[in-house]
Amino acid sequence: MGIVDAVIARIRPDDADAVDLRLVQLKAGSGGLTATEISRLKHAVAMLTTDWLLAAFDGETLHLVPETSRKGTHRRG
């Protein structure tokens, strides 16, 4: 099973054109965070891909540019 349970995104308060992302693992009960889980979360961040997408609605159709079949090419890490 994957390590990431949720993604938190926010527009940075000091730069409206920048976004902060956080990959989250939810913990409940008495289960603690293990070194293996920390390592997997760090690896998930290193494997994160980013790209841009423009969505334009013309009243009938939602157009996505570039096409959504294109994979992201930018990598953080």
ABEGO torsion letter per residue (X at the ends): XBABABBBBBBBAABAABBBBBBBBBBBEABBBBAAAAAAAAAAAAABBBBBBBBBBAGABBBBOBBAABBBABBBX
